[in-house]
């Protein structure tokens, strides 16, 4: 059966709605996943994925929406809510039977606090990001995460400068007692962490530093690049200093 899914974005004052229309089958899952990830990066904050006008031809195709939800859970200020009057529940993303209920859930959630900046792949780019992150940590009441956050974001930015060589976007956002960081570049080359670097090595310690200060980190391919993200938690820093 031919794949005919279009992702349309409707914007109002309170939310972004991504409507899937047509037929969603296994052959079209990758294209839909890529489109949703790109949209979720373009706009900080959660989106409503509207399934009311799509025919899902295979259960595995429906699971792709939950996969997107899990993928962006650690991005700064990102999330997925599902609108599905048919009640096709998934395993991760919350499902609402009407658009009014989905929008009410968004309205009832805390406003996403996020700081972002666009930078060239130039020496010194990390200095600007450190100032942004330090200001954010003070503003959000997690000053103890400024130092480890600066270590992590410096390495993320320097990896773009050294290996991707493309313009980048940096985002920082709080979530309860955690700090979420992400850097988006336009290189398909994913970071590879191979554990501890040999003592004789002159490089390769950037990801080790991120792995040391972050609770978790990872990378997400996009159609024209990637997002590399990490999450730092206040209790980890307190345990380290204690």
SVG drawing of the C-alpha trace seen along z (x, -y; Angstrom):
<svg xmlns="http://www.w3.org/2000/svg" viewBox="-12 -35 64 39">
<polyline fill="none" stroke="black" stroke-width="0.4" points="0.0,0.0 1.5,-3.4 2.6,-5.7 0.9,-9.0 1.6,-10.8 1.9,-14.6 3.0,-16.4 1.3,-19.7 2.1,-22.2 -0.7,-24.4 0.4,-27.2 -1.7,-29.1 -1.0,-31.0 -0.7,-27.9 0.7,-25.0 2.0,-23.5 -0.1,-20.8 1.5,-18.3 -1.2,-16.6 -0.5,-13.2 -2.8,-12.4 -3.0,-9.5 -1.6,-6.1 1.2,-5.3 2.8,-2.0 6.1,-0.5 7.6,-1.7 6.9,-5.3 8.0,-5.2 11.5,-6.5 10.3,-9.5 7.7,-10.4 10.1,-10.0 12.7,-12.3 10.0,-14.9 8.8,-14.9 12.3,-15.1 13.1,-18.0 9.9,-19.8 10.5,-19.2 14.0,-20.7 12.7,-23.8 10.4,-24.8 11.3,-24.4 8.4,-23.0 6.1,-20.0 4.0,-19.5 0.7,-17.7 0.9,-14.9 -2.6,-14.6 -3.5,-11.1 -7.2,-11.7 -6.8,-11.8 -4.2,-9.1 -4.8,-5.4 -2.2,-3.3 -1.6,-0.2 0.6,1.7 1.0,1.6 4.8,1.1 4.0,-2.2 2.1,-3.5 5.1,-2.6 7.2,-5.1 5.4,-8.0 6.4,-6.6 9.9,-6.2 10.0,-9.9 8.6,-10.7 11.4,-8.7 14.0,-10.2 13.3,-13.8 12.6,-13.2 16.2,-14.3 16.3,-17.2 16.0,-20.7 12.3,-21.7 10.9,-19.0 8.0,-16.6 5.2,-14.8 1.5,-14.6 -0.7,-12.4 -4.2,-13.4 -6.1,-10.2 -9.9,-10.0 -9.7,-6.3 -7.9,-5.7 -4.9,-3.8 -2.8,-3.9 0.9,-3.6 3.6,-2.7 5.2,-6.1 3.6,-9.4 0.4,-10.5 -2.7,-10.1 -5.8,-12.4 -9.1,-11.8 -9.7,-15.5 -7.7,-18.5 -9.2,-20.5 -8.0,-18.0 -4.5,-17.9 -4.3,-21.6 -5.5,-21.7 -2.7,-19.3 -0.2,-21.7 -1.6,-24.7 -1.4,-23.0 2.2,-22.1 5.0,-24.4 6.2,-26.9 9.3,-25.7 12.3,-27.9 15.0,-27.7 18.0,-29.6 19.4,-29.2 22.0,-30.7 23.3,-30.2 27.0,-30.1 29.6,-29.7 32.1,-26.8 34.8,-29.2 37.4,-29.1 36.0,-30.9 32.4,-29.8 32.3,-27.9 33.1,-31.0 29.8,-32.6 27.9,-29.4 29.5,-29.2 28.2,-32.7 24.7,-31.7 24.7,-28.5 26.0,-30.2 23.3,-32.9 20.7,-30.3 21.7,-28.1 21.6,-31.2 18.2,-32.2 16.8,-28.7 18.0,-28.0 20.6,-25.4 23.9,-27.3 25.7,-24.0 25.2,-22.8 27.0,-25.7 30.5,-24.3 29.7,-20.7 27.3,-22.2 30.1,-24.5 32.4,-21.5 29.8,-19.5 28.7,-22.3 32.3,-23.3 33.1,-19.8 29.9,-19.6 30.7,-22.9 34.3,-22.2 33.4,-18.8 31.4,-20.7 34.3,-23.1 36.8,-20.4 34.9,-17.7 31.6,-19.0 32.8,-22.4 29.2,-23.6 27.1,-26.3 25.4,-25.1 22.5,-25.9 22.9,-25.4 20.0,-25.0 19.9,-24.8 16.8,-24.2 16.0,-23.2 13.7,-20.4 13.0,-20.0 16.5,-19.7 18.2,-18.8 19.8,-20.6 19.3,-19.6 21.9,-20.6 21.9,-20.0 23.9,-21.1 22.6,-20.8 25.0,-20.8 24.7,-19.9 27.2,-17.0 26.0,-13.4 29.1,-12.2 27.9,-10.8 30.1,-11.0 31.7,-7.7 32.8,-7.1 35.1,-4.2 35.7,-4.5 38.9,-5.7 41.5,-7.1 45.1,-5.8 47.4,-7.9 49.6,-8.4 46.6,-9.8 46.7,-13.5 42.9,-13.8 39.7,-11.9 38.9,-13.0 36.0,-15.3 33.3,-12.6 34.9,-11.1 34.5,-14.5 30.8,-14.6 30.3,-11.0 31.9,-11.9 29.7,-15.0 26.4,-13.9 23.8,-11.5 23.3,-10.4 24.1,-11.6 23.5,-10.6 23.1,-11.7 20.1,-11.8 20.5,-11.8 18.5,-14.4 17.9,-14.5 20.6,-17.2 22.8,-16.7 22.4,-15.6 21.6,-16.7 24.0,-15.7 22.5,-16.1 23.2,-15.4 21.4,-15.6 23.0,-16.8 21.3,-16.4 21.8,-18.4 21.9,-15.3 24.8,-13.9 26.8,-17.0 26.0,-17.1 27.1,-13.5 30.3,-14.2 31.2,-17.2 30.0,-15.4"/>
</svg>
